[in-house]
């Protein structure tokens, strides 16, 4: 069972869309666009997700994607896939 069930549907959908769009971009070799989507997700995390283990996991993933998007796109893609999965109910 995911912690995402506690998130409002709009927050969950926004995060999932940002992670999925970032993953599509990073897999296409467009790290800049991927990072723009990750920044959107980061803002949602900061403003709409209450303190929780889920928030900490997602913050860790965002940081990892920021570090790896340009040089290790497969690693970034996997982080994004897992984060998207985490926010699904």
Order of alpha helices (4+ residues) and beta strands (2+ residues): alpha-alpha-alpha-alpha
